[in-house]
């Protein structure tokens, strides 16, 4: 799922705001640095998810016969291949 830059920024703000409400969290850096790091991590995670999605879709497309997206078979294969790719990353 592709998110706009504005939505990623909004999520980063929400993460930073949530962290400020926790008593166990003490900021050493300024809040803007925390927000920027949260945005960087979110973008990294979204990029990794896109690669996993693409790899799973390519595996389905490489099947001998055509498997139509949206069918139960496609959904099962997608989950299987997606989970295989996740395991390769050690997540």
N, C-alpha and C positions, 0 to 999 in steps of 0.2 A: 504494500500500500504506500503510495507516494503522498507525503505531506508537504504542504507549502512551507516556505521559510517562516511565514508569520505563525503558522500553527506550531512549528517546532519551537519558535521563540516563546509562544504562549505556554507550551508545556515546560520549557526551561524555567520560565518565571514561576510557574506553579510548583515545580520541584524546589526551587530556591526558597520560595515562600513557605512551603511545608517544612523545610529544614529549619527555618528560623523559629518555628513554633515548638520545636523539640528541645527539651531541657538538656538532653545529653549531647547536643551538638553545639560546639563553640567554633566560631569563624575566626580563622587566622587571616584570611584574605578578605578583600572588600566584596560586598554582595555582587557587584557586576562581574568579578572574576569567577565567582561561584556559578552565576547564571551562564556565563560563556562556556565554562567547563561542562555544565549540564547539557547545554545545547550541542557541544561537540560530541559528547557521549551518546546522546539521542540520535544524532545524525549518523554516527558510526554504527549503532544498532540497527537503524532503519536501512542503511546500506547493506549490512550483513544479511538482513532479512530479505532484501531484494535479490541478493545473490543466491540465497537458499531457494527462493521461489523460482528463479530462472533455471537453476540446476534441476529442480524437480520437474518443471515443465519440459525441459529438454529431454529428460529421461523418458517421459511419457510419449513425447513426439518421436523418439527413436524406436518405439515398438514397431514390430513388423506390420501390424494392422492399425488402422486409424481408430483412435479412441476419442470419442467426442467429449469435449469439456462440458461439465454439468451432469454427466451421467454418474450413476452410482459407482461404476467401475473406475471412472476417471478420478472421482473423489477418493476412493480407497487407494489407488496408486499414488495420487498426489500426496496424501498423508504419509504413506509408506516411504516414498522417496524423499519427502521433506524431512521426515524424522531421521532417515539415514544420513542426510547432509548435516543435520544438527549434531548427530553423534560424531561425525568426522571432525567437527569443530571442538568437541569435548564439552559441549554445553549440557 
